[in-house]
Amino acid sequence: MSAVLNVALAMSADVAAKVFPPDRLAAIDRADELRLLTPRPLDSFQGAHADAVLSEVDVLLTGWGSPVIDEAVLDRAPRLRLIAHAGGSVKGHVGLAAWERGVAVCSATDANAQPVAEFAAAMILLAGKQAFPLARIAARSAASIVSDDIYPEMGNRGKRVGIVGASRIGRRTLALLRPYDLELVVHDPYLSQDDARALGARAVSLEDLLRTSDVISLHAPALPETRHLLNRAGIALLRRGAVVVNTARGALIDHDALTERVVRGELTAILDVTDPEELPIEHPLRTADHAFLTPHIAGSMGTELPRLADSALNEACRFARGEPLVSLVWQDELARQA
């Protein structure tokens, strides 16, 4: 028989309103295994209200804006057994003490990977058609445009797409691209050639990927050792006309070096993230013909957000029923995760 677990939300109020709208809050109480202690999310663990909730909570459903769950918080939450994050990385708000005390931690990383991979695959296919620089040209010209006179190599047939990072998102992006007539290569220091073949790709060195790919899509985590993974030397290797797609983190790229080649028209950059996150209004990438910027929209947005809630709620129900969790975050994997 399932236990009935007390549940509370820990995230900012605006995130809770989007990720756990009324129908998702109602789903908690409809679940036989769960009981919502309060519909009010904890955006702080300070004060009498937080004390009362922490003293009774078995499961914390966390999201963006969650306060940090450290030893002091765990001391006030003696019943806490599960932290189910309705988002991606837990490194910003779950302290190591949670694992040390045997609290299970899971994440909706897989659910959040889906829209990012969809966005990346769409950008890669549009890049092959030179959609972004041609859109700039079309916006300025009333004359007929013969696109393949301007870009005789446009098109996706036979193009080499290089995926940097066989993360969940990188793997999903490869899966989405497999039906197309593309050559897929991947670089990840933890990926074997057999593993790459199973993904429909060929494992190559980073240098080979950068030197030979028509489109490069970044899917590595943002870690100290991956800062400027695509550095000035790497950017210099990119063939003229290559496209860089970044839906991961801006710090993976040396933006000064990238900007120089983009402004000269040698490369196209499709960037959902930049470094800094908000580029100065006068930054050359904002107006360059070969740059296309979006405001960090690849991850779960709008109608995609309740998918994160469903992932966390499903894990809470599994936990209550004593079933294995499907999205556990292991302490020894944290060093390689974003």
Secondary structure, DSSP 8 states (H G I E B T S, - for coil): ----EEEEEES-HHHHHHHS-HHHHHHHHHSTTEEES-SS-BS-S-SHHHHHHHHH-SEEEE-TT---B-HHHHHT-TT--EEEESSS--TTTB-HHHHHTT-EEEE-HHHHHHHHHHHHHHHHHHHHTTHHHHHHHHHH--S---HHHH-TT-SSTT-EEEEE--SHHHHHHHHHHTTSS-EEEEE-TT--HHHHHHTTSEE--HHHHHHH-SEEEE-----GGGTTSB-HHHHHHS-TT-EEEE-S-GGGB-HHHHHHHHHTTS-EEEESS-SSSS--TT-GGGT-TTEEE--S-SSS-GGGHHHHHHHHHHHHHHHHHT---SSB--GGGGGG--
